[in-house]
Amino acid sequence: MELKKSGTERGLYMMMNLIEKGTFEGERPLFKIANVQIKHSEFLVGESAVKESRNLKVSDCSFSGKYPF
């Protein structure tokens, strides 16, 4: 993961962690993550991949399991 500046929130820059080209499997692999941008990743069989997470930006990802968000 690398840190990347992304947008502003109330005039402050917020740092977001970047997950790129990841592969995740099973139940809740990224449970309660926060301030993360996920790109070009694959979520295999499993449920609730990012349950109870906040401030996510997800792009160009594929989800095979149930209830990805």
C-alpha positions as CSV (number, residue, x, y, z in Angstrom):
1,M,0.0,0.0,0.0
2,E,1.1,3.5,-0.6
3,L,-0.3,6.8,0.7
4,K,-1.9,9.2,-1.7
5,K,-3.5,12.6,-1.2
6,S,-7.1,12.5,-2.3
7,G,-9.6,15.4,-2.2
8,T,-10.4,17.6,0.7
9,E,-12.7,17.3,3.6
10,R,-13.7,20.5,5.3
11,G,-10.7,22.3,3.6
12,L,-8.1,19.7,4.9
13,Y,-6.3,17.3,2.7
14,M,-7.0,13.7,3.8
15,M,-4.5,10.9,3.2
16,M,-5.9,7.7,1.7
17,N,-4.2,4.4,1.6
18,L,-4.1,2.8,-1.9
19,I,-4.7,-0.9,-2.5
20,E,-4.0,-1.8,-6.1
21,K,-4.1,-5.2,-7.9
22,G,-5.2,-7.0,-4.7
23,T,-6.9,-10.3,-4.5
24,F,-9.2,-11.0,-1.5
25,E,-11.1,-14.0,-0.4
26,G,-13.3,-15.2,2.5
27,E,-15.6,-13.4,4.8
28,R,-14.9,-9.8,5.6
29,P,-11.3,-9.6,4.3
30,L,-11.2,-5.8,4.7
31,F,-13.5,-5.5,7.7
32,K,-13.7,-1.9,9.2
33,I,-11.1,-0.3,6.9
34,A,-11.2,3.4,6.5
35,N,-9.8,6.1,4.2
36,V,-8.8,3.6,1.5
37,Q,-8.9,3.7,-2.3
38,I,-9.1,0.3,-4.0
39,K,-8.2,-0.1,-7.7
40,H,-7.9,-3.0,-10.1
41,S,-8.6,-5.6,-7.4
42,E,-10.6,-8.8,-7.3
43,F,-12.8,-10.0,-4.5
44,L,-13.3,-13.7,-4.8
45,V,-15.9,-15.9,-3.0
46,G,-16.9,-14.7,0.4
47,E,-19.4,-12.3,2.1
48,S,-19.3,-8.7,3.2
49,A,-15.9,-7.9,1.8
50,V,-15.8,-4.4,3.3
51,K,-18.4,-4.5,6.0
52,E,-18.5,-1.6,8.4
53,S,-15.9,0.3,6.4
54,R,-16.0,4.0,5.7
55,N,-14.6,6.6,3.3
56,L,-13.8,4.1,0.4
57,K,-13.2,4.8,-3.2
58,V,-13.5,1.7,-5.3
59,S,-12.8,1.6,-9.1
60,D,-12.2,-1.1,-11.7
61,C,-12.8,-4.0,-9.3
62,S,-14.7,-7.3,-9.7
63,F,-16.8,-8.9,-6.9
64,S,-17.7,-12.6,-7.0
65,G,-19.1,-13.0,-3.5
66,K,-22.3,-12.0,-1.7
67,Y,-22.9,-8.6,-0.3
68,P,-19.7,-6.8,-1.3
69,F,-20.6,-3.6,0.5
